[in-house]
Amino acid sequence: MQVEIGALVHKDCGPDVLEAMRETEGVAVAMIETGRSNDLFSDRQFGEYGEAAIITIIADEAHKGAVFDRLFEACNLFDQSKGLIYMTEPVVRTSL
């Protein structure tokens, strides 16, 4: 099964995340979109709004912890505390 790991972070994190996820075991898909936010960052390029990277990663459940930690590291959230990361329960479940 797989999980979705997502993040709303500063736009500058996008390229670093793609590079980090390319080399991370268990990542099936990594996507980045951009948007604007007026509450996540004090850096605002558009008047009241700043640009944000909206990151979506689909990862194998067995590697979810390592992928989550690598995303946290790639976004430099240890030092900056600018953004958030979340993880869902497994995307698909089956039972017999």
Chimera marker file (.cmm) of the C-alpha trace (Angstrom):
<marker_set name="trace">
<marker id="1" x="0.000" y="0.000" z="0.000" r="1" g="1" b="0" radius="0.5"/>
<marker id="2" x="0.991" y="3.600" z="-0.394" r="1" g="1" b="0" radius="0.5"/>
<marker id="3" x="0.557" y="6.827" z="1.556" r="1" g="1" b="0" radius="0.5"/>
<marker id="4" x="0.321" y="10.446" z="0.492" r="1" g="1" b="0" radius="0.5"/>
<marker id="5" x="2.826" y="12.807" z="2.058" r="1" g="1" b="0" radius="0.5"/>
<marker id="6" x="2.225" y="16.470" z="1.384" r="1" g="1" b="0" radius="0.5"/>
<marker id="7" x="3.734" y="19.799" z="2.284" r="1" g="1" b="0" radius="0.5"/>
<marker id="8" x="2.995" y="23.501" z="2.069" r="1" g="1" b="0" radius="0.5"/>
<marker id="9" x="6.371" y="25.223" z="2.157" r="1" g="1" b="0" radius="0.5"/>
<marker id="10" x="8.229" y="28.209" z="0.756" r="1" g="1" b="0" radius="0.5"/>
<marker id="11" x="8.473" y="28.155" z="-3.049" r="1" g="1" b="0" radius="0.5"/>
<marker id="12" x="12.280" y="27.936" z="-2.947" r="1" g="1" b="0" radius="0.5"/>
<marker id="13" x="12.059" y="24.402" z="-1.503" r="1" g="1" b="0" radius="0.5"/>
<marker id="14" x="10.556" y="22.947" z="-4.693" r="1" g="1" b="0" radius="0.5"/>
<marker id="15" x="13.718" y="22.127" z="-6.697" r="1" g="1" b="0" radius="0.5"/>
<marker id="16" x="15.510" y="20.787" z="-3.600" r="1" g="1" b="0" radius="0.5"/>
<marker id="17" x="12.586" y="18.477" z="-2.836" r="1" g="1" b="0" radius="0.5"/>
<marker id="18" x="12.485" y="17.051" z="-6.359" r="1" g="1" b="0" radius="0.5"/>
<marker id="19" x="16.213" y="16.336" z="-6.243" r="1" g="1" b="0" radius="0.5"/>
<marker id="20" x="15.970" y="14.730" z="-2.795" r="1" g="1" b="0" radius="0.5"/>
<marker id="21" x="12.969" y="12.571" z="-3.722" r="1" g="1" b="0" radius="0.5"/>
<marker id="22" x="14.654" y="11.356" z="-6.905" r="1" g="1" b="0" radius="0.5"/>
<marker id="23" x="17.232" y="9.610" z="-4.709" r="1" g="1" b="0" radius="0.5"/>
<marker id="24" x="14.888" y="8.443" z="-1.927" r="1" g="1" b="0" radius="0.5"/>
<marker id="25" x="13.857" y="4.792" z="-1.805" r="1" g="1" b="0" radius="0.5"/>
<marker id="26" x="10.120" y="4.144" z="-1.732" r="1" g="1" b="0" radius="0.5"/>
<marker id="27" x="8.992" y="7.270" z="-3.616" r="1" g="1" b="0" radius="0.5"/>
<marker id="28" x="6.563" y="6.372" z="-6.412" r="1" g="1" b="0" radius="0.5"/>
<marker id="29" x="5.599" y="9.929" z="-7.449" r="1" g="1" b="0" radius="0.5"/>
<marker id="30" x="6.692" y="13.431" z="-6.435" r="1" g="1" b="0" radius="0.5"/>
<marker id="31" x="4.783" y="16.463" z="-7.720" r="1" g="1" b="0" radius="0.5"/>
<marker id="32" x="5.158" y="20.164" z="-7.075" r="1" g="1" b="0" radius="0.5"/>
<marker id="33" x="2.631" y="22.887" z="-7.737" r="1" g="1" b="0" radius="0.5"/>
<marker id="34" x="2.733" y="26.532" z="-6.767" r="1" g="1" b="0" radius="0.5"/>
<marker id="35" x="0.174" y="28.677" z="-5.039" r="1" g="1" b="0" radius="0.5"/>
<marker id="36" x="-0.113" y="31.738" z="-2.851" r="1" g="1" b="0" radius="0.5"/>
<marker id="37" x="-0.583" y="32.022" z="0.873" r="1" g="1" b="0" radius="0.5"/>
<marker id="38" x="-1.109" y="34.931" z="3.224" r="1" g="1" b="0" radius="0.5"/>
<marker id="39" x="-0.486" y="33.097" z="6.486" r="1" g="1" b="0" radius="0.5"/>
<marker id="40" x="2.455" y="30.689" z="6.123" r="1" g="1" b="0" radius="0.5"/>
<marker id="41" x="5.280" y="33.108" z="5.353" r="1" g="1" b="0" radius="0.5"/>
<marker id="42" x="6.239" y="36.686" z="6.160" r="1" g="1" b="0" radius="0.5"/>
<marker id="43" x="8.019" y="36.921" z="2.775" r="1" g="1" b="0" radius="0.5"/>
<marker id="44" x="5.266" y="38.249" z="0.474" r="1" g="1" b="0" radius="0.5"/>
<marker id="45" x="6.044" y="38.850" z="-3.176" r="1" g="1" b="0" radius="0.5"/>
<marker id="46" x="2.478" y="39.806" z="-4.165" r="1" g="1" b="0" radius="0.5"/>
<marker id="47" x="1.292" y="42.406" z="-1.666" r="1" g="1" b="0" radius="0.5"/>
<marker id="48" x="-0.616" y="40.393" z="0.914" r="1" g="1" b="0" radius="0.5"/>
<marker id="49" x="0.437" y="37.009" z="-0.491" r="1" g="1" b="0" radius="0.5"/>
<marker id="50" x="3.631" y="34.985" z="-0.719" r="1" g="1" b="0" radius="0.5"/>
<marker id="51" x="4.347" y="32.120" z="-3.089" r="1" g="1" b="0" radius="0.5"/>
<marker id="52" x="4.239" y="28.584" z="-1.729" r="1" g="1" b="0" radius="0.5"/>
<marker id="53" x="5.235" y="25.183" z="-3.062" r="1" g="1" b="0" radius="0.5"/>
<marker id="54" x="2.487" y="22.585" z="-2.744" r="1" g="1" b="0" radius="0.5"/>
<marker id="55" x="4.237" y="19.221" z="-2.643" r="1" g="1" b="0" radius="0.5"/>
<marker id="56" x="2.544" y="15.845" z="-3.066" r="1" g="1" b="0" radius="0.5"/>
<marker id="57" x="4.470" y="12.598" z="-2.721" r="1" g="1" b="0" radius="0.5"/>
<marker id="58" x="3.092" y="9.081" z="-3.089" r="1" g="1" b="0" radius="0.5"/>
<marker id="59" x="5.353" y="6.698" z="-1.181" r="1" g="1" b="0" radius="0.5"/>
<marker id="60" x="5.380" y="3.041" z="-0.230" r="1" g="1" b="0" radius="0.5"/>
<marker id="61" x="3.988" y="2.526" z="3.257" r="1" g="1" b="0" radius="0.5"/>
<marker id="62" x="7.112" y="0.593" z="4.271" r="1" g="1" b="0" radius="0.5"/>
<marker id="63" x="9.286" y="3.664" z="3.593" r="1" g="1" b="0" radius="0.5"/>
<marker id="64" x="6.920" y="6.409" z="4.772" r="1" g="1" b="0" radius="0.5"/>
<marker id="65" x="8.988" y="7.413" z="7.807" r="1" g="1" b="0" radius="0.5"/>
<marker id="66" x="12.210" y="7.792" z="5.832" r="1" g="1" b="0" radius="0.5"/>
<marker id="67" x="10.450" y="9.716" z="3.040" r="1" g="1" b="0" radius="0.5"/>
<marker id="68" x="8.756" y="12.027" z="5.569" r="1" g="1" b="0" radius="0.5"/>
<marker id="69" x="12.075" y="12.710" z="7.314" r="1" g="1" b="0" radius="0.5"/>
<marker id="70" x="13.856" y="13.337" z="4.005" r="1" g="1" b="0" radius="0.5"/>
<marker id="71" x="11.137" y="15.805" z="2.952" r="1" g="1" b="0" radius="0.5"/>
<marker id="72" x="11.450" y="17.627" z="6.291" r="1" g="1" b="0" radius="0.5"/>
<marker id="73" x="15.209" y="17.829" z="5.772" r="1" g="1" b="0" radius="0.5"/>
<marker id="74" x="14.978" y="18.927" z="2.105" r="1" g="1" b="0" radius="0.5"/>
<marker id="75" x="12.641" y="21.777" z="3.089" r="1" g="1" b="0" radius="0.5"/>
<marker id="76" x="15.076" y="22.850" z="5.834" r="1" g="1" b="0" radius="0.5"/>
<marker id="77" x="12.289" y="22.958" z="8.408" r="1" g="1" b="0" radius="0.5"/>
<marker id="78" x="14.711" y="22.234" z="11.265" r="1" g="1" b="0" radius="0.5"/>
<marker id="79" x="16.018" y="25.801" z="11.028" r="1" g="1" b="0" radius="0.5"/>
<marker id="80" x="13.298" y="27.778" z="9.327" r="1" g="1" b="0" radius="0.5"/>
<marker id="81" x="10.004" y="26.462" z="10.763" r="1" g="1" b="0" radius="0.5"/>
<marker id="82" x="8.221" y="27.850" z="7.713" r="1" g="1" b="0" radius="0.5"/>
<marker id="83" x="5.643" y="25.444" z="6.407" r="1" g="1" b="0" radius="0.5"/>
<marker id="84" x="3.946" y="22.205" z="7.276" r="1" g="1" b="0" radius="0.5"/>
<marker id="85" x="4.115" y="18.559" z="6.277" r="1" g="1" b="0" radius="0.5"/>
<marker id="86" x="1.360" y="15.967" z="6.615" r="1" g="1" b="0" radius="0.5"/>
<marker id="87" x="0.887" y="12.258" z="5.910" r="1" g="1" b="0" radius="0.5"/>
<marker id="88" x="-2.337" y="10.353" z="5.206" r="1" g="1" b="0" radius="0.5"/>
<marker id="89" x="-3.348" y="6.856" z="6.134" r="1" g="1" b="0" radius="0.5"/>
<marker id="90" x="-2.739" y="4.279" z="3.367" r="1" g="1" b="0" radius="0.5"/>
<marker id="91" x="-4.377" y="5.409" z="0.127" r="1" g="1" b="0" radius="0.5"/>
<marker id="92" x="-5.840" y="2.003" z="-0.776" r="1" g="1" b="0" radius="0.5"/>
<marker id="93" x="-6.920" y="-0.738" z="1.596" r="1" g="1" b="0" radius="0.5"/>
<marker id="94" x="-8.226" y="-4.177" z="0.845" r="1" g="1" b="0" radius="0.5"/>
<marker id="95" x="-9.471" y="-6.945" z="3.075" r="1" g="1" b="0" radius="0.5"/>
<marker id="96" x="-10.221" y="-10.597" z="2.535" r="1" g="1" b="0" radius="0.5"/>
<link id1="1" id2="2" r="1" g="1" b="0" radius="0.2"/>
<link id1="2" id2="3" r="1" g="1" b="0" radius="0.2"/>
<link id1="3" id2="4" r="1" g="1" b="0" radius="0.2"/>
<link id1="4" id2="5" r="1" g="1" b="0" radius="0.2"/>
<link id1="5" id2="6" r="1" g="1" b="0" radius="0.2"/>
<link id1="6" id2="7" r="1" g="1" b="0" radius="0.2"/>
<link id1="7" id2="8" r="1" g="1" b="0" radius="0.2"/>
<link id1="8" id2="9" r="1" g="1" b="0" radius="0.2"/>
<link id1="9" id2="10" r="1" g="1" b="0" radius="0.2"/>
<link id1="10" id2="11" r="1" g="1" b="0" radius="0.2"/>
<link id1="11" id2="12" r="1" g="1" b="0" radius="0.2"/>
<link id1="12" id2="13" r="1" g="1" b="0" radius="0.2"/>
<link id1="13" id2="14" r="1" g="1" b="0" radius="0.2"/>
<link id1="14" id2="15" r="1" g="1" b="0" radius="0.2"/>
<link id1="15" id2="16" r="1" g="1" b="0" radius="0.2"/>
<link id1="16" id2="17" r="1" g="1" b="0" radius="0.2"/>
<link id1="17" id2="18" r="1" g="1" b="0" radius="0.2"/>
<link id1="18" id2="19" r="1" g="1" b="0" radius="0.2"/>
<link id1="19" id2="20" r="1" g="1" b="0" radius="0.2"/>
<link id1="20" id2="21" r="1" g="1" b="0" radius="0.2"/>
<link id1="21" id2="22" r="1" g="1" b="0" radius="0.2"/>
<link id1="22" id2="23" r="1" g="1" b="0" radius="0.2"/>
<link id1="23" id2="24" r="1" g="1" b="0" radius="0.2"/>
<link id1="24" id2="25" r="1" g="1" b="0" radius="0.2"/>
<link id1="25" id2="26" r="1" g="1" b="0" radius="0.2"/>
<link id1="26" id2="27" r="1" g="1" b="0" radius="0.2"/>
<link id1="27" id2="28" r="1" g="1" b="0" radius="0.2"/>
<link id1="28" id2="29" r="1" g="1" b="0" radius="0.2"/>
<link id1="29" id2="30" r="1" g="1" b="0" radius="0.2"/>
<link id1="30" id2="31" r="1" g="1" b="0" radius="0.2"/>
<link id1="31" id2="32" r="1" g="1" b="0" radius="0.2"/>
<link id1="32" id2="33" r="1" g="1" b="0" radius="0.2"/>
<link id1="33" id2="34" r="1" g="1" b="0" radius="0.2"/>
<link id1="34" id2="35" r="1" g="1" b="0" radius="0.2"/>
<link id1="35" id2="36" r="1" g="1" b="0" radius="0.2"/>
<link id1="36" id2="37" r="1" g="1" b="0" radius="0.2"/>
<link id1="37" id2="38" r="1" g="1" b="0" radius="0.2"/>
<link id1="38" id2="39" r="1" g="1" b="0" radius="0.2"/>
<link id1="39" id2="40" r="1" g="1" b="0" radius="0.2"/>
<link id1="40" id2="41" r="1" g="1" b="0" radius="0.2"/>
<link id1="41" id2="42" r="1" g="1" b="0" radius="0.2"/>
<link id1="42" id2="43" r="1" g="1" b="0" radius="0.2"/>
<link id1="43" id2="44" r="1" g="1" b="0" radius="0.2"/>
<link id1="44" id2="45" r="1" g="1" b="0" radius="0.2"/>
<link id1="45" id2="46" r="1" g="1" b="0" radius="0.2"/>
<link id1="46" id2="47" r="1" g="1" b="0" radius="0.2"/>
<link id1="47" id2="48" r="1" g="1" b="0" radius="0.2"/>
<link id1="48" id2="49" r="1" g="1" b="0" radius="0.2"/>
<link id1="49" id2="50" r="1" g="1" b="0" radius="0.2"/>
<link id1="50" id2="51" r="1" g="1" b="0" radius="0.2"/>
<link id1="51" id2="52" r="1" g="1" b="0" radius="0.2"/>
<link id1="52" id2="53" r="1" g="1" b="0" radius="0.2"/>
<link id1="53" id2="54" r="1" g="1" b="0" radius="0.2"/>
<link id1="54" id2="55" r="1" g="1" b="0" radius="0.2"/>
<link id1="55" id2="56" r="1" g="1" b="0" radius="0.2"/>
<link id1="56" id2="57" r="1" g="1" b="0" radius="0.2"/>
<link id1="57" id2="58" r="1" g="1" b="0" radius="0.2"/>
<link id1="58" id2="59" r="1" g="1" b="0" radius="0.2"/>
<link id1="59" id2="60" r="1" g="1" b="0" radius="0.2"/>
<link id1="60" id2="61" r="1" g="1" b="0" radius="0.2"/>
<link id1="61" id2="62" r="1" g="1" b="0" radius="0.2"/>
<link id1="62" id2="63" r="1" g="1" b="0" radius="0.2"/>
<link id1="63" id2="64" r="1" g="1" b="0" radius="0.2"/>
<link id1="64" id2="65" r="1" g="1" b="0" radius="0.2"/>
<link id1="65" id2="66" r="1" g="1" b="0" radius="0.2"/>
<link id1="66" id2="67" r="1" g="1" b="0" radius="0.2"/>
<link id1="67" id2="68" r="1" g="1" b="0" radius="0.2"/>
<link id1="68" id2="69" r="1" g="1" b="0" radius="0.2"/>
<link id1="69" id2="70" r="1" g="1" b="0" radius="0.2"/>
<link id1="70" id2="71" r="1" g="1" b="0" radius="0.2"/>
<link id1="71" id2="72" r="1" g="1" b="0" radius="0.2"/>
<link id1="72" id2="73" r="1" g="1" b="0" radius="0.2"/>
<link id1="73" id2="74" r="1" g="1" b="0" radius="0.2"/>
<link id1="74" id2="75" r="1" g="1" b="0" radius="0.2"/>
<link id1="75" id2="76" r="1" g="1" b="0" radius="0.2"/>
<link id1="76" id2="77" r="1" g="1" b="0" radius="0.2"/>
<link id1="77" id2="78" r="1" g="1" b="0" radius="0.2"/>
<link id1="78" id2="79" r="1" g="1" b="0" radius="0.2"/>
<link id1="79" id2="80" r="1" g="1" b="0" radius="0.2"/>
<link id1="80" id2="81" r="1" g="1" b="0" radius="0.2"/>
<link id1="81" id2="82" r="1" g="1" b="0" radius="0.2"/>
<link id1="82" id2="83" r="1" g="1" b="0" radius="0.2"/>
<link id1="83" id2="84" r="1" g="1" b="0" radius="0.2"/>
<link id1="84" id2="85" r="1" g="1" b="0" radius="0.2"/>
<link id1="85" id2="86" r="1" g="1" b="0" radius="0.2"/>
<link id1="86" id2="87" r="1" g="1" b="0" radius="0.2"/>
<link id1="87" id2="88" r="1" g="1" b="0" radius="0.2"/>
<link id1="88" id2="89" r="1" g="1" b="0" radius="0.2"/>
<link id1="89" id2="90" r="1" g="1" b="0" radius="0.2"/>
<link id1="90" id2="91" r="1" g="1" b="0" radius="0.2"/>
<link id1="91" id2="92" r="1" g="1" b="0" radius="0.2"/>
<link id1="92" id2="93" r="1" g="1" b="0" radius="0.2"/>
<link id1="93" id2="94" r="1" g="1" b="0" radius="0.2"/>
<link id1="94" id2="95" r="1" g="1" b="0" radius="0.2"/>
<link id1="95" id2="96" r="1" g="1" b="0" radius="0.2"/>
</marker_set>
